[in-house]
Amino acid sequence: MLGMLFNEKECKELDYVLRKELDEMLLDLSDQRLDQNIRHAIANRYKTVFRMYARFAPQKELSKYAWGGRSSQIKH
């Protein structure tokens, strides 16, 4: 486990970076032109970044990025 301390400005920046990364990955996951293996790797990364974001995001914001049943779109 790794602990880090951030000031308020750094927390806002981290929030912004994680949200933008989640947005990009959702866009990529909806792109049917991408190979299934690539989409699967993106989905795994999405789960990791989402868990990071979930540690400090308000519930209202978190629900915007809840991937939910969309995982069924990725065939193994």
mmCIF file of the N, C-alpha and C atoms, coordinates in Angstrom:
data_MODEL
# 
_entry.id   MODEL 
# 
loop_
_atom_site.group_PDB 
_atom_site.id 
_atom_site.type_symbol 
_atom_site.label_atom_id 
_atom_site.label_alt_id 
_atom_site.label_comp_id 
_atom_site.label_asym_id 
_atom_site.label_entity_id 
_atom_site.label_seq_id 
_atom_site.pdbx_PDB_ins_code 
_atom_site.Cartn_x 
_atom_site.Cartn_y 
_atom_site.Cartn_z 
_atom_site.occupancy 
_atom_site.B_iso_or_equiv 
_atom_site.pdbx_formal_charge 
_atom_site.auth_seq_id 
_atom_site.auth_comp_id 
_atom_site.auth_asym_id 
_atom_site.auth_atom_id 
_atom_site.pdbx_PDB_model_num 
ATOM 1   N N  . MET A 1 1  ? 0.843   -1.158  0.000   1.00 0.00 ? 1  MET A N  1 
ATOM 2   C CA . MET A 1 1  ? 0.000   0.000   0.000   1.00 0.00 ? 1  MET A CA 1 
ATOM 3   C C  . MET A 1 1  ? 0.896   1.231   0.000   1.00 0.00 ? 1  MET A C  1 
ATOM 4   N N  . LEU A 1 2  ? 0.448   2.250   -0.706  1.00 0.00 ? 2  LEU A N  1 
ATOM 5   C CA . LEU A 1 2  ? 1.210   3.485   -0.820  1.00 0.00 ? 2  LEU A CA 1 
ATOM 6   C C  . LEU A 1 2  ? 0.322   4.646   -0.385  1.00 0.00 ? 2  LEU A C  1 
ATOM 7   N N  . GLY A 1 3  ? 0.830   5.506   0.450   1.00 0.00 ? 3  GLY A N  1 
ATOM 8   C CA . GLY A 1 3  ? 0.073   6.670   0.899   1.00 0.00 ? 3  GLY A CA 1 
ATOM 9   C C  . GLY A 1 3  ? 0.679   7.940   0.332   1.00 0.00 ? 3  GLY A C  1 
ATOM 10  N N  . MET A 1 4  ? -0.185  8.884   -0.009  1.00 0.00 ? 4  MET A N  1 
ATOM 11  C CA . MET A 1 4  ? 0.280   10.159  -0.546  1.00 0.00 ? 4  MET A CA 1 
ATOM 12  C C  . MET A 1 4  ? -0.565  11.281  0.054   1.00 0.00 ? 4  MET A C  1 
ATOM 13  N N  . LEU A 1 5  ? 0.046   12.434  0.243   1.00 0.00 ? 5  LEU A N  1 
ATOM 14  C CA . LEU A 1 5  ? -0.667  13.603  0.725   1.00 0.00 ? 5  LEU A CA 1 
ATOM 15  C C  . LEU A 1 5  ? -0.742  14.628  -0.398  1.00 0.00 ? 5  LEU A C  1 
ATOM 16  N N  . PHE A 1 6  ? -1.928  15.173  -0.627  1.00 0.00 ? 6  PHE A N  1 
ATOM 17  C CA . PHE A 1 6  ? -2.131  16.180  -1.660  1.00 0.00 ? 6  PHE A CA 1 
ATOM 18  C C  . PHE A 1 6  ? -2.764  17.417  -1.038  1.00 0.00 ? 6  PHE A C  1 
ATOM 19  N N  . ASN A 1 7  ? -2.380  18.578  -1.551  1.00 0.00 ? 7  ASN A N  1 
ATOM 20  C CA . ASN A 1 7  ? -3.101  19.774  -1.129  1.00 0.00 ? 7  ASN A CA 1 
ATOM 21  C C  . ASN A 1 7  ? -4.372  19.882  -1.973  1.00 0.00 ? 7  ASN A C  1 
ATOM 22  N N  . GLU A 1 8  ? -5.211  20.888  -1.700  1.00 0.00 ? 8  GLU A N  1 
ATOM 23  C CA . GLU A 1 8  ? -6.508  20.989  -2.378  1.00 0.00 ? 8  GLU A CA 1 
ATOM 24  C C  . GLU A 1 8  ? -6.356  21.150  -3.890  1.00 0.00 ? 8  GLU A C  1 
ATOM 25  N N  . LYS A 1 9  ? -5.407  21.958  -4.310  1.00 0.00 ? 9  LYS A N  1 
ATOM 26  C CA . LYS A 1 9  ? -5.185  22.170  -5.748  1.00 0.00 ? 9  LYS A CA 1 
ATOM 27  C C  . LYS A 1 9  ? -4.768  20.870  -6.433  1.00 0.00 ? 9  LYS A C  1 
ATOM 28  N N  . GLU A 1 10 ? -3.898  20.115  -5.794  1.00 0.00 ? 10 GLU A N  1 
ATOM 29  C CA . GLU A 1 10 ? -3.451  18.843  -6.355  1.00 0.00 ? 10 GLU A CA 1 
ATOM 30  C C  . GLU A 1 10 ? -4.594  17.829  -6.411  1.00 0.00 ? 10 GLU A C  1 
ATOM 31  N N  . CYS A 1 11 ? -5.462  17.845  -5.415  1.00 0.00 ? 11 CYS A N  1 
ATOM 32  C CA . CYS A 1 11 ? -6.626  16.944  -5.425  1.00 0.00 ? 11 CYS A CA 1 
ATOM 33  C C  . CYS A 1 11 ? -7.549  17.266  -6.588  1.00 0.00 ? 11 CYS A C  1 
ATOM 34  N N  . LYS A 1 12 ? -7.766  18.540  -6.836  1.00 0.00 ? 12 LYS A N  1 
ATOM 35  C CA . LYS A 1 12 ? -8.615  18.944  -7.961  1.00 0.00 ? 12 LYS A CA 1 
ATOM 36  C C  . LYS A 1 12 ? -7.987  18.529  -9.281  1.00 0.00 ? 12 LYS A C  1 
ATOM 37  N N  . GLU A 1 13 ? -6.680  18.656  -9.390  1.00 0.00 ? 13 GLU A N  1 
ATOM 38  C CA . GLU A 1 13 ? -5.990  18.257  -10.617 1.00 0.00 ? 13 GLU A CA 1 
ATOM 39  C C  . GLU A 1 13 ? -6.070  16.745  -10.822 1.00 0.00 ? 13 GLU A C  1 
ATOM 40  N N  . LEU A 1 14 ? -5.877  15.991  -9.755  1.00 0.00 ? 14 LEU A N  1 
ATOM 41  C CA . LEU A 1 14 ? -5.979  14.536  -9.859  1.00 0.00 ? 14 LEU A CA 1 
ATOM 42  C C  . LEU A 1 14 ? -7.399  14.128  -10.249 1.00 0.00 ? 14 LEU A C  1 
ATOM 43  N N  . ASP A 1 15 ? -8.382  14.780  -9.664  1.00 0.00 ? 15 ASP A N  1 
ATOM 44  C CA . ASP A 1 15 ? -9.774  14.524  -10.013 1.00 0.00 ? 15 ASP A CA 1 
ATOM 45  C C  . ASP A 1 15 ? -9.998  14.764  -11.511 1.00 0.00 ? 15 ASP A C  1 
ATOM 46  N N  . TYR A 1 16 ? -9.504  15.876  -12.003 1.00 0.00 ? 16 TYR A N  1 
ATOM 47  C CA . TYR A 1 16 ? -9.656  16.227  -13.419 1.00 0.00 ? 16 TYR A CA 1 
ATOM 48  C C  . TYR A 1 16 ? -8.978  15.187  -14.324 1.00 0.00 ? 16 TYR A C  1 
ATOM 49  N N  . VAL A 1 17 ? -7.755  14.837  -13.988 1.00 0.00 ? 17 VAL A N  1 
ATOM 50  C CA . VAL A 1 17 ? -6.993  13.881  -14.811 1.00 0.00 ? 17 VAL A CA 1 
ATOM 51  C C  . VAL A 1 17 ? -7.696  12.522  -14.851 1.00 0.00 ? 17 VAL A C  1 
ATOM 52  N N  . LEU A 1 18 ? -8.148  12.055  -13.713 1.00 0.00 ? 18 LEU A N  1 
ATOM 53  C CA . LEU A 1 18 ? -8.819  10.751  -13.676 1.00 0.00 ? 18 LEU A CA 1 
ATOM 54  C C  . LEU A 1 18 ? -10.134 10.775  -14.446 1.00 0.00 ? 18 LEU A C  1 
ATOM 55  N N  . ARG A 1 19 ? -10.914 11.867  -14.310 1.00 0.00 ? 19 ARG A N  1 
ATOM 56  C CA . ARG A 1 19 ? -12.175 11.963  -15.050 1.00 0.00 ? 19 ARG A CA 1 
ATOM 57  C C  . ARG A 1 19 ? -11.925 11.976  -16.557 1.00 0.00 ? 19 ARG A C  1 
ATOM 58  N N  . LYS A 1 20 ? -10.933 12.703  -16.997 1.00 0.00 ? 20 LYS A N  1 
ATOM 59  C CA . LYS A 1 20 ? -10.634 12.750  -18.432 1.00 0.00 ? 20 LYS A CA 1 
ATOM 60  C C  . LYS A 1 20 ? -10.172 11.386  -18.933 1.00 0.00 ? 20 LYS A C  1 
ATOM 61  N N  . GLU A 1 21 ? -9.400  10.703  -18.128 1.00 0.00 ? 21 GLU A N  1 
ATOM 62  C CA . GLU A 1 21 ? -8.939  9.366   -18.522 1.00 0.00 ? 21 GLU A CA 1 
ATOM 63  C C  . GLU A 1 21 ? -10.117 8.397   -18.606 1.00 0.00 ? 21 GLU A C  1 
ATOM 64  N N  . LEU A 1 22 ? -11.032 8.474   -17.657 1.00 0.00 ? 22 LEU A N  1 
ATOM 65  C CA . LEU A 1 22 ? -12.227 7.624   -17.699 1.00 0.00 ? 22 LEU A CA 1 
ATOM 66  C C  . LEU A 1 22 ? -13.070 7.944   -18.935 1.00 0.00 ? 22 LEU A C  1 
ATOM 67  N N  . ASP A 1 23 ? -13.227 9.226   -19.241 1.00 0.00 ? 23 ASP A N  1 
ATOM 68  C CA . ASP A 1 23 ? -13.972 9.624   -20.442 1.00 0.00 ? 23 ASP A CA 1 
ATOM 69  C C  . ASP A 1 23 ? -13.355 9.033   -21.705 1.00 0.00 ? 23 ASP A C  1 
ATOM 70  N N  . GLU A 1 24 ? -12.046 9.126   -21.816 1.00 0.00 ? 24 GLU A N  1 
ATOM 71  C CA . GLU A 1 24 ? -11.347 8.597   -22.996 1.00 0.00 ? 24 GLU A CA 1 
ATOM 72  C C  . GLU A 1 24 ? -11.509 7.083   -23.109 1.00 0.00 ? 24 GLU A C  1 
ATOM 73  N N  . MET A 1 25 ? -11.400 6.400   -21.984 1.00 0.00 ? 25 MET A N  1 
ATOM 74  C CA . MET A 1 25 ? -11.529 4.945   -22.033 1.00 0.00 ? 25 MET A CA 1 
ATOM 75  C C  . MET A 1 25 ? -12.952 4.530   -22.384 1.00 0.00 ? 25 MET A C  1 
ATOM 76  N N  . LEU A 1 26 ? -13.960 5.250   -21.879 1.00 0.00 ? 26 LEU A N  1 
ATOM 77  C CA . LEU A 1 26 ? -15.341 4.939   -22.258 1.00 0.00 ? 26 LEU A CA 1 
ATOM 78  C C  . LEU A 1 26 ? -15.550 5.138   -23.755 1.00 0.00 ? 26 LEU A C  1 
ATOM 79  N N  . LEU A 1 27 ? -14.956 6.180   -24.284 1.00 0.00 ? 27 LEU A N  1 
ATOM 80  C CA . LEU A 1 27 ? -15.045 6.427   -25.721 1.00 0.00 ? 27 LEU A CA 1 
ATOM 81  C C  . LEU A 1 27 ? -14.386 5.287   -26.497 1.00 0.00 ? 27 LEU A C  1 
ATOM 82  N N  . ASP A 1 28 ? -13.207 4.882   -26.068 1.00 0.00 ? 28 ASP A N  1 
ATOM 83  C CA . ASP A 1 28 ? -12.505 3.781   -26.729 1.00 0.00 ? 28 ASP A CA 1 
ATOM 84  C C  . ASP A 1 28 ? -13.293 2.477   -26.637 1.00 0.00 ? 28 ASP A C  1 
ATOM 85  N N  . LEU A 1 29 ? -13.900 2.230   -25.488 1.00 0.00 ? 29 LEU A N  1 
ATOM 86  C CA . LEU A 1 29 ? -14.663 0.992   -25.318 1.00 0.00 ? 29 LEU A CA 1 
ATOM 87  C C  . LEU A 1 29 ? -15.892 0.943   -26.216 1.00 0.00 ? 29 LEU A C  1 
ATOM 88  N N  . SER A 1 30 ? -16.399 2.091   -26.588 1.00 0.00 ? 30 SER A N  1 
ATOM 89  C CA . SER A 1 30 ? -17.576 2.118   -27.466 1.00 0.00 ? 30 SER A CA 1 
ATOM 90  C C  . SER A 1 30 ? -17.193 2.031   -28.943 1.00 0.00 ? 30 SER A C  1 
ATOM 91  N N  . ASP A 1 31 ? -15.900 2.084   -29.242 1.00 0.00 ? 31 ASP A N  1 
ATOM 92  C CA . ASP A 1 31 ? -15.417 2.022   -30.626 1.00 0.00 ? 31 ASP A CA 1 
ATOM 93  C C  . ASP A 1 31 ? -15.335 0.562   -31.089 1.00 0.00 ? 31 ASP A C  1 
ATOM 94  N N  . GLN A 1 32 ? -16.261 0.171   -31.918 1.00 0.00 ? 32 GLN A N  1 
ATOM 95  C CA . GLN A 1 32 ? -16.328 -1.219  -32.378 1.00 0.00 ? 32 GLN A CA 1 
ATOM 96  C C  . GLN A 1 32 ? -15.188 -1.593  -33.326 1.00 0.00 ? 32 GLN A C  1 
ATOM 97  N N  . ARG A 1 33 ? -14.455 -0.613  -33.813 1.00 0.00 ? 33 ARG A N  1 
ATOM 98  C CA . ARG A 1 33 ? -13.340 -0.894  -34.725 1.00 0.00 ? 33 ARG A CA 1 
ATOM 99  C C  . ARG A 1 33 ? -12.132 -1.477  -34.002 1.00 0.00 ? 33 ARG A C  1 
ATOM 100 N N  . LEU A 1 34 ? -12.064 -1.273  -32.688 1.00 0.00 ? 34 LEU A N  1 
ATOM 101 C CA . LEU A 1 34 ? -10.929 -1.779  -31.927 1.00 0.00 ? 34 LEU A CA 1 
ATOM 102 C C  . LEU A 1 34 ? -11.033 -3.289  -31.747 1.00 0.00 ? 34 LEU A C  1 
ATOM 103 N N  . ASP A 1 35 ? -9.913  -3.932  -31.782 1.00 0.00 ? 35 ASP A N  1 
ATOM 104 C CA . ASP A 1 35 ? -9.806  -5.373  -31.571 1.00 0.00 ? 35 ASP A CA 1 
ATOM 105 C C  . ASP A 1 35 ? -10.308 -5.741  -30.166 1.00 0.00 ? 35 ASP A C  1 
ATOM 106 N N  . GLN A 1 36 ? -10.917 -6.895  -30.043 1.00 0.00 ? 36 GLN A N  1 
ATOM 107 C CA . GLN A 1 36 ? -11.455 -7.344  -28.762 1.00 0.00 ? 36 GLN A CA 1 
ATOM 108 C C  . GLN A 1 36 ? -10.384 -7.401  -27.680 1.00 0.00 ? 36 GLN A C  1 
ATOM 109 N N  . ASN A 1 37 ? -9.172  -7.829  -28.036 1.00 0.00 ? 37 ASN A N  1 
ATOM 110 C CA . ASN A 1 37 ? -8.097  -7.899  -27.041 1.00 0.00 ? 37 ASN A CA 1 
ATOM 111 C C  . ASN A 1 37 ? -7.747  -6.510  -26.517 1.00 0.00 ? 37 ASN A C  1 
ATOM 112 N N  . ILE A 1 38 ? -7.734  -5.536  -27.407 1.00 0.00 ? 38 ILE A N  1 
ATOM 113 C CA . ILE A 1 38 ? -7.449  -4.161  -27.016 1.00 0.00 ? 38 ILE A CA 1 
ATOM 114 C C  . ILE A 1 38 ? -8.567  -3.637  -26.110 1.00 0.00 ? 38 ILE A C  1 
ATOM 115 N N  . ARG A 1 39 ? -9.801  -3.886  -26.500 1.00 0.00 ? 39 ARG A N  1 
ATOM 116 C CA . ARG A 1 39 ? -10.937 -3.429  -25.697 1.00 0.00 ? 39 ARG A CA 1 
ATOM 117 C C  . ARG A 1 39 ? -10.951 -4.101  -24.324 1.00 0.00 ? 39 ARG A C  1 
ATOM 118 N N  . HIS A 1 40 ? -10.542 -5.350  -24.271 1.00 0.00 ? 40 HIS A N  1 
ATOM 119 C CA . HIS A 1 40 ? -10.474 -6.054  -22.986 1.00 0.00 ? 40 HIS A CA 1 
ATOM 120 C C  . HIS A 1 40 ? -9.401  -5.419  -22.091 1.00 0.00 ? 40 HIS A C  1 
ATOM 121 N N  . ALA A 1 41 ? -8.252  -5.087  -22.666 1.00 0.00 ? 41 ALA A N  1 
ATOM 122 C CA . ALA A 1 41 ? -7.184  -4.438  -21.903 1.00 0.00 ? 41 ALA A CA 1 
ATOM 123 C C  . ALA A 1 41 ? -7.638  -3.067  -21.396 1.00 0.00 ? 41 ALA A C  1 
ATOM 124 N N  . ILE A 1 42 ? -8.360  -2.323  -22.228 1.00 0.00 ? 42 ILE A N  1 
ATOM 125 C CA . ILE A 1 42 ? -8.879  -1.017  -21.820 1.00 0.00 ? 42 ILE A CA 1 
ATOM 126 C C  . ILE A 1 42 ? -9.888  -1.196  -20.685 1.00 0.00 ? 42 ILE A C  1 
ATOM 127 N N  . ALA A 1 43 ? -10.722 -2.203  -20.785 1.00 0.00 ? 43 ALA A N  1 
ATOM 128 C CA . ALA A 1 43 ? -11.723 -2.461  -19.738 1.00 0.00 ? 43 ALA A CA 1 
ATOM 129 C C  . ALA A 1 43 ? -11.048 -2.768  -18.400 1.00 0.00 ? 43 ALA A C  1 
ATOM 130 N N  . ASN A 1 44 ? -9.987  -3.538  -18.426 1.00 0.00 ? 44 ASN A N  1 
ATOM 131 C CA . ASN A 1 44 ? -9.260  -3.841  -17.188 1.00 0.00 ? 44 ASN A CA 1 
ATOM 132 C C  . ASN A 1 44 ? -8.638  -2.581  -16.601 1.00 0.00 ? 44 ASN A C  1 
ATOM 133 N N  . ARG A 1 45 ? -8.079  -1.750  -17.454 1.00 0.00 ? 45 ARG A N  1 
ATOM 134 C CA . ARG A 1 45 ? -7.487  -0.488  -16.997 1.00 0.00 ? 45 ARG A CA 1 
ATOM 135 C C  . ARG A 1 45 ? -8.572  0.441   -16.460 1.00 0.00 ? 45 ARG A C  1 
ATOM 136 N N  . TYR A 1 46 ? -9.730  0.452   -17.110 1.00 0.00 ? 46 TYR A N  1 
ATOM 137 C CA . TYR A 1 46 ? -10.844 1.284   -16.665 1.00 0.00 ? 46 TYR A CA 1 
ATOM 138 C C  . TYR A 1 46 ? -11.224 0.936   -15.232 1.00 0.00 ? 46 TYR A C  1 
ATOM 139 N N  . LYS A 1 47 ? -11.297 -0.357  -14.938 1.00 0.00 ? 47 LYS A N  1 
ATOM 140 C CA . LYS A 1 47 ? -11.656 -0.788  -13.593 1.00 0.00 ? 47 LYS A CA 1 
ATOM 141 C C  . LYS A 1 47 ? -10.666 -0.264  -12.555 1.00 0.00 ? 47 LYS A C  1 
ATOM 142 N N  . THR A 1 48 ? -9.392  -0.296  -12.883 1.00 0.00 ? 48 THR A N  1 
ATOM 143 C CA . THR A 1 48 ? -8.360  0.186   -11.965 1.00 0.00 ? 48 THR A CA 1 
ATOM 144 C C  . THR A 1 48 ? -8.482  1.691   -11.738 1.00 0.00 ? 48 THR A C  1 
ATOM 145 N N  . VAL A 1 49 ? -8.600  2.456   -12.826 1.00 0.00 ? 49 VAL A N  1 
ATOM 146 C CA . VAL A 1 49 ? -8.699  3.910   -12.706 1.00 0.00 ? 49 VAL A CA 1 
ATOM 147 C C  . VAL A 1 49 ? -9.997  4.305   -12.004 1.00 0.00 ? 49 VAL A C  1 
ATOM 148 N N  . PHE A 1 50 ? -11.079 3.577   -12.281 1.00 0.00 ? 50 PHE A N  1 
ATOM 149 C CA . PHE A 1 50 ? -12.352 3.859   -11.628 1.00 0.00 ? 50 PHE A CA 1 
ATOM 150 C C  . PHE A 1 50 ? -12.241 3.658   -10.119 1.00 0.00 ? 50 PHE A C  1 
ATOM 151 N N  . ARG A 1 51 ? -11.566 2.606   -9.691  1.00 0.00 ? 51 ARG A N  1 
ATOM 152 C CA . ARG A 1 51 ? -11.386 2.371   -8.257  1.00 0.00 ? 51 ARG A CA 1 
ATOM 153 C C  . ARG A 1 51 ? -10.569 3.488   -7.616  1.00 0.00 ? 51 ARG A C  1 
ATOM 154 N N  . MET A 1 52 ? -9.576  3.988   -8.343  1.00 0.00 ? 52 MET A N  1 
ATOM 155 C CA . MET A 1 52 ? -8.796  5.122   -7.839  1.00 0.00 ? 52 MET A CA 1 
ATOM 156 C C  . MET A 1 52 ? -9.691  6.345   -7.674  1.00 0.00 ? 52 MET A C  1 
ATOM 157 N N  . TYR A 1 53 ? -10.493 6.621   -8.685  1.00 0.00 ? 53 TYR A N  1 
ATOM 158 C CA . TYR A 1 53 ? -11.388 7.771   -8.665  1.00 0.00 ? 53 TYR A CA 1 
ATOM 159 C C  . TYR A 1 53 ? -12.440 7.628   -7.566  1.00 0.00 ? 53 TYR A C  1 
ATOM 160 N N  . ALA A 1 54 ? -12.893 6.416   -7.357  1.00 0.00 ? 54 ALA A N  1 
ATOM 161 C CA . ALA A 1 54 ? -13.949 6.152   -6.373  1.00 0.00 ? 54 ALA A CA 1 
ATOM 162 C C  . ALA A 1 54 ? -13.505 6.423   -4.940  1.00 0.00 ? 54 ALA A C  1 
ATOM 163 N N  . ARG A 1 55 ? -12.221 6.489   -4.696  1.00 0.00 ? 55 ARG A N  1 
ATOM 164 C CA . ARG A 1 55 ? -11.732 6.718   -3.333  1.00 0.00 ? 55 ARG A CA 1 
ATOM 165 C C  . ARG A 1 55 ? -12.026 8.116   -2.827  1.00 0.00 ? 55 ARG A C  1 
ATOM 166 N N  . PHE A 1 56 ? -12.196 9.069   -3.734  1.00 0.00 ? 56 PHE A N  1 
ATOM 167 C CA . PHE A 1 56 ? -12.426 10.435  -3.261  1.00 0.00 ? 56 PHE A CA 1 
ATOM 168 C C  . PHE A 1 56 ? -13.546 11.178  -3.989  1.00 0.00 ? 56 PHE A C  1 
ATOM 169 N N  . ALA A 1 57 ? -14.134 10.594  -5.000  1.00 0.00 ? 57 ALA A N  1 
ATOM 170 C CA . ALA A 1 57 ? -15.179 11.275  -5.768  1.00 0.00 ? 57 ALA A CA 1 
ATOM 171 C C  . ALA A 1 57 ? -16.506 11.234  -5.020  1.00 0.00 ? 57 ALA A C  1 
ATOM 172 N N  . PRO A 1 58 ? -17.282 12.304  -5.127  1.00 0.00 ? 58 PRO A N  1 
ATOM 173 C CA . PRO A 1 58 ? -18.635 12.281  -4.542  1.00 0.00 ? 58 PRO A CA 1 
ATOM 174 C C  . PRO A 1 58 ? -19.500 11.240  -5.264  1.00 0.00 ? 58 PRO A C  1 
ATOM 175 N N  . GLN A 1 59 ? -20.445 10.671  -4.554  1.00 0.00 ? 59 GLN A N  1 
ATOM 176 C CA . GLN A 1 59 ? -21.299 9.624   -5.115  1.00 0.00 ? 59 GLN A CA 1 
ATOM 177 C C  . GLN A 1 59 ? -21.990 10.082  -6.390  1.00 0.00 ? 59 GLN A C  1 
ATOM 178 N N  . LYS A 1 60 ? -22.431 11.327  -6.409  1.00 0.00 ? 60 LYS A N  1 
ATOM 179 C CA . LYS A 1 60 ? -23.122 11.863  -7.587  1.00 0.00 ? 60 LYS A CA 1 
ATOM 180 C C  . LYS A 1 60 ? -22.203 11.842  -8.815  1.00 0.00 ? 60 LYS A C  1 
ATOM 181 N N  . GLU A 1 61 ? -20.961 12.230  -8.623  1.00 0.00 ? 61 GLU A N  1 
ATOM 182 C CA . GLU A 1 61 ? -19.993 12.210  -9.724  1.00 0.00 ? 61 GLU A CA 1 
ATOM 183 C C  . GLU A 1 61 ? -19.616 10.785  -10.100 1.00 0.00 ? 61 GLU A C  1 
ATOM 184 N N  . LEU A 1 62 ? -19.503 9.951   -9.101  1.00 0.00 ? 62 LEU A N  1 
ATOM 185 C CA . LEU A 1 62 ? -19.094 8.568   -9.322  1.00 0.00 ? 62 LEU A CA 1 
ATOM 186 C C  . LEU A 1 62 ? -20.094 7.817   -10.195 1.00 0.00 ? 62 LEU A C  1 
ATOM 187 N N  . SER A 1 63 ? -21.366 8.107   -10.014 1.00 0.00 ? 63 SER A N  1 
ATOM 188 C CA . SER A 1 63 ? -22.392 7.405   -10.780 1.00 0.00 ? 63 SER A CA 1 
ATOM 189 C C  . SER A 1 63 ? -22.297 7.704   -12.277 1.00 0.00 ? 63 SER A C  1 
ATOM 190 N N  . LYS A 1 64 ? -21.717 8.833   -12.640 1.00 0.00 ? 64 LYS A N  1 
ATOM 191 C CA . LYS A 1 64 ? -21.540 9.167   -14.058 1.00 0.00 ? 64 LYS A CA 1 
ATOM 192 C C  . LYS A 1 64 ? -20.574 8.208   -14.753 1.00 0.00 ? 64 LYS A C  1 
ATOM 193 N N  . TYR A 1 65 ? -19.669 7.632   -13.974 1.00 0.00 ? 65 TYR A N  1 
ATOM 194 C CA . TYR A 1 65 ? -18.638 6.774   -14.547 1.00 0.00 ? 65 TYR A CA 1 
ATOM 195 C C  . TYR A 1 65 ? -18.826 5.303   -14.215 1.00 0.00 ? 65 TYR A C  1 
ATOM 196 N N  . ALA A 1 66 ? -19.912 4.967   -13.542 1.00 0.00 ? 66 ALA A N  1 
ATOM 197 C CA . ALA A 1 66 ? -20.179 3.558   -13.241 1.00 0.00 ? 66 ALA A CA 1 
ATOM 198 C C  . ALA A 1 66 ? -20.431 2.831   -14.545 1.00 0.00 ? 66 ALA A C  1 
ATOM 199 N N  . TRP A 1 67 ? -19.609 1.875   -14.828 1.00 0.00 ? 67 TRP A N  1 
ATOM 200 C CA . TRP A 1 67 ? -19.648 1.192   -16.116 1.00 0.00 ? 67 TRP A CA 1 
ATOM 201 C C  . TRP A 1 67 ? -20.780 0.183   -16.159 1.00 0.00 ? 67 TRP A C  1 
ATOM 202 N N  . GLY A 1 68 ? -21.059 -0.443  -15.047 1.00 0.00 ? 68 GLY A N  1 
ATOM 203 C CA . GLY A 1 68 ? -22.206 -1.347  -14.923 1.00 0.00 ? 68 GLY A CA 1 
ATOM 204 C C  . GLY A 1 68 ? -22.244 -2.467  -15.937 1.00 0.00 ? 68 GLY A C  1 
ATOM 205 N N  . GLY A 1 69 ? -23.394 -2.632  -16.587 1.00 0.00 ? 69 GLY A N  1 
ATOM 206 C CA . GLY A 1 69 ? -23.634 -3.743  -17.498 1.00 0.00 ? 69 GLY A CA 1 
ATOM 207 C C  . GLY A 1 69 ? -22.943 -3.647  -18.832 1.00 0.00 ? 69 GLY A C  1 
ATOM 208 N N  . ARG A 1 70 ? -22.242 -2.569  -19.053 1.00 0.00 ? 70 ARG A N  1 
ATOM 209 C CA . ARG A 1 70 ? -21.572 -2.424  -20.355 1.00 0.00 ? 70 ARG A CA 1 
ATOM 210 C C  . ARG A 1 70 ? -20.465 -3.454  -20.554 1.00 0.00 ? 70 ARG A C  1 
ATOM 211 N N  . SER A 1 71 ? -20.024 -4.069  -19.468 1.00 0.00 ? 71 SER A N  1 
ATOM 212 C CA . SER A 1 71 ? -18.955 -5.065  -19.600 1.00 0.00 ? 71 SER A CA 1 
ATOM 213 C C  . SER A 1 71 ? -19.383 -6.244  -20.458 1.00 0.00 ? 71 SER A C  1 
ATOM 214 N N  . SER A 1 72 ? -20.687 -6.435  -20.605 1.00 0.00 ? 72 SER A N  1 
ATOM 215 C CA . SER A 1 72 ? -21.170 -7.538  -21.433 1.00 0.00 ? 72 SER A CA 1 
ATOM 216 C C  . SER A 1 72 ? -20.896 -7.293  -22.912 1.00 0.00 ? 72 SER A C  1 
ATOM 217 N N  . GLN A 1 73 ? -20.581 -6.055  -23.279 1.00 0.00 ? 73 GLN A N  1 
ATOM 218 C CA . GLN A 1 73 ? -20.269 -5.746  -24.662 1.00 0.00 ? 73 GLN A CA 1 
ATOM 219 C C  . GLN A 1 73 ? -18.919 -6.311  -25.082 1.00 0.00 ? 73 GLN A C  1 
ATOM 220 N N  . ILE A 1 74 ? -18.074 -6.562  -24.119 1.00 0.00 ? 74 ILE A N  1 
ATOM 221 C CA . ILE A 1 74 ? -16.740 -7.074  -24.408 1.00 0.00 ? 74 ILE A CA 1 
ATOM 222 C C  . ILE A 1 74 ? -16.774 -8.583  -24.316 1.00 0.00 ? 74 ILE A C  1 
ATOM 223 N N  . LYS A 1 75 ? -16.582 -9.220  -25.425 1.00 0.00 ? 75 LYS A N  1 
ATOM 224 C CA . LYS A 1 75 ? -16.622 -10.677 -25.464 1.00 0.00 ? 75 LYS A CA 1 
ATOM 225 C C  . LYS A 1 75 ? -15.237 -11.226 -25.198 1.00 0.00 ? 75 LYS A C  1 
ATOM 226 N N  . HIS A 1 76 ? -15.174 -12.253 -24.396 1.00 0.00 ? 76 HIS A N  1 
ATOM 227 C CA . HIS A 1 76 ? -13.883 -12.856 -24.035 1.00 0.00 ? 76 HIS A CA 1 
ATOM 228 C C  . HIS A 1 76 ? -13.539 -13.955 -24.998 1.00 0.00 ? 76 HIS A C  1 
# 
